[in-house]
Amino acid sequence: MWPSTMTVQAAAVLAVAGWVCVLLAAADSEVILNGKVGDKVVLQPNTPKTVTIKSIVWKHDNNLAMQFDGQSIDGYRQFELRGSLNSSSGEMTITGLTRDDSGSYTGEINDVTGTPIRLNVYPPVPKPSISRTCDEEGSSCVLTCDGDTMDAEPVTYEWRSGDRVLTDNTKEKKITKENSSGMDEFSCELVNPVSRESSPVITNPLTKAPPDTSTPSNLKISTGLTVFISMLSAVVLLVLVHRWKAGSWFFQQESMPWEADFWSNKRPSETREAVESNGAARQEKTDEETPMT
């Protein structure tokens, strides 16, 4: 059975309405472009290609930004110093981006307007750090990803444990011994449309091993060896000093170490002989000097 004329007309009307909605949506759509403060950006005119460009006009929020009249290029406001225009392609370049450069840009080439461009300029996110607050029992902790993000919004948070990305996307992360088992370290990241920064890594405060206060065995061995060598050196030095002063080795001495002769280069027998000899000489001298009665 063929469809009625009314049905065909209704279908045609719906089709036309659908195409109109598509065309309106395309006309109202914008190209989104994100830029970082201090960087540069190149804006494409998004107009049909033309052989000869006779005029170029760029507007920023309906205010004249730059134009080319076929002979000279002029820039206005902040674009006078930080803007440049390519007369061959119609591209507009902005350097040293600031937050004031954000807004809607439209390019016109030979009076044909291109698709609007929405430029969003963001500062880079700061480098974050992690602070922690733990309960007295040491069973749970709250980790906080700290950083001044006021001017860098919109900012999202990411948490990592090693190379693994965790599911938490909030500024704070609560960990317990149960849910952080097997996680030795944590780090967080701040992300916005133009930048990403990571915090220094911290160890898991709930699985941190107590410090080892015992002395390593190799340290004990090296300490004992050092003491032994020091004492042996002292003994050898003492023996050499005795040999130098006494003229003989200590085991060749007849006296003991606590006797004065031990450090003398004369043997005790020689000393006794000298003493006896001196005594005999004095006795003979005395006999000679004594007058006869």
Secondary structure in CASP SS format (residue, H / E / C, confidence):
PFRMAT SS
TARGET T0000
AUTHOR 0000-0000-0000
METHOD secondary structure of the structure
MODEL  1
M C 1.00
W C 1.00
P C 1.00
S C 1.00
T H 1.00
M H 1.00
T H 1.00
V H 1.00
Q H 1.00
A H 1.00
A H 1.00
A H 1.00
V H 1.00
L H 1.00
A H 1.00
V H 1.00
A H 1.00
G H 1.00
W H 1.00
V H 1.00
C H 1.00
V H 1.00
L H 1.00
L H 1.00
A H 1.00
A H 1.00
A H 1.00
D H 1.00
S C 1.00
E C 1.00
V E 1.00
I E 1.00
L E 1.00
N E 1.00
G E 1.00
K E 1.00
V C 1.00
G C 1.00
D C 1.00
K C 1.00
V E 1.00
V E 1.00
L E 1.00
Q C 1.00
P C 1.00
N C 1.00
T C 1.00
P C 1.00
K C 1.00
T C 1.00
V C 1.00
T C 1.00
I C 1.00
K C 1.00
S C 1.00
I E 1.00
V E 1.00
W E 1.00
K E 1.00
H E 1.00
D C 1.00
N C 1.00
N E 1.00
L E 1.00
A E 1.00
M E 1.00
Q E 1.00
F E 1.00
D C 1.00
G C 1.00
Q C 1.00
S C 1.00
I E 1.00
D E 1.00
G E 1.00
Y C 1.00
R C 1.00
Q C 1.00
F H 1.00
E H 1.00
L H 1.00
R H 1.00
G E 1.00
S E 1.00
L E 1.00
N C 1.00
S C 1.00
S C 1.00
S C 1.00
G C 1.00
E C 1.00
M E 1.00
T E 1.00
I E 1.00
T C 1.00
G C 1.00
L C 1.00
T C 1.00
R H 1.00
D H 1.00
D H 1.00
S C 1.00
G E 1.00
S E 1.00
Y E 1.00
T E 1.00
G E 1.00
E E 1.00
I E 1.00
N C 1.00
D C 1.00
V E 1.00
T E 1.00
G C 1.00
T C 1.00
P C 1.00
I E 1.00
R E 1.00
L E 1.00
N E 1.00
V E 1.00
Y E 1.00
P C 1.00
P C 1.00
V C 1.00
P C 1.00
K C 1.00
P C 1.00
S E 1.00
I E 1.00
S E 1.00
R E 1.00
T E 1.00
C E 1.00
D C 1.00
E C 1.00
E C 1.00
G C 1.00
S C 1.00
S E 1.00
C E 1.00
V E 1.00
L E 1.00
T E 1.00
C E 1.00
D E 1.00
G C 1.00
D C 1.00
T C 1.00
M H 1.00
D H 1.00
A H 1.00
E C 1.00
P C 1.00
V C 1.00
T E 1.00
Y E 1.00
E E 1.00
W E 1.00
R E 1.00
S E 1.00
G C 1.00
D C 1.00
R E 1.00
V E 1.00
L C 1.00
T C 1.00
D C 1.00
N C 1.00
T C 1.00
K C 1.00
E E 1.00
K E 1.00
K E 1.00
I E 1.00
T E 1.00
K C 1.00
E C 1.00
N C 1.00
S C 1.00
S C 1.00
G C 1.00
M C 1.00
D C 1.00
E E 1.00
F E 1.00
S E 1.00
C E 1.00
E E 1.00
L E 1.00
V E 1.00
N E 1.00
P C 1.00
V C 1.00
S E 1.00
R E 1.00
E E 1.00
S E 1.00
S C 1.00
P C 1.00
V C 1.00
I E 1.00
T E 1.00
N C 1.00
P C 1.00
L C 1.00
T C 1.00
K C 1.00
A C 1.00
P C 1.00
P C 1.00
D C 1.00
T C 1.00
S C 1.00
T C 1.00
P C 1.00
S H 1.00
N H 1.00
L H 1.00
K H 1.00
I H 1.00
S H 1.00
T H 1.00
G H 1.00
L H 1.00
T H 1.00
V H 1.00
F H 1.00
I H 1.00
S H 1.00
M H 1.00
L H 1.00
S H 1.00
A H 1.00
V H 1.00
V H 1.00
L H 1.00
L H 1.00
V H 1.00
L H 1.00
V H 1.00
H H 1.00
R H 1.00
W H 1.00
K H 1.00
A H 1.00
G C 1.00
S C 1.00
W C 1.00
F H 1.00
F H 1.00
Q H 1.00
Q C 1.00
E C 1.00
S C 1.00
M C 1.00
P C 1.00
W C 1.00
E C 1.00
A H 1.00
D H 1.00
F H 1.00
W H 1.00
S C 1.00
N C 1.00
K C 1.00
R C 1.00
P H 1.00
S H 1.00
E H 1.00
T H 1.00
R H 1.00
E H 1.00
A H 1.00
V H 1.00
E H 1.00
S H 1.00
N H 1.00
G H 1.00
A H 1.00
A H 1.00
R H 1.00
Q H 1.00
E H 1.00
K H 1.00
T H 1.00
D H 1.00
E H 1.00
E H 1.00
T C 1.00
P C 1.00
M C 1.00
T C 1.00
END
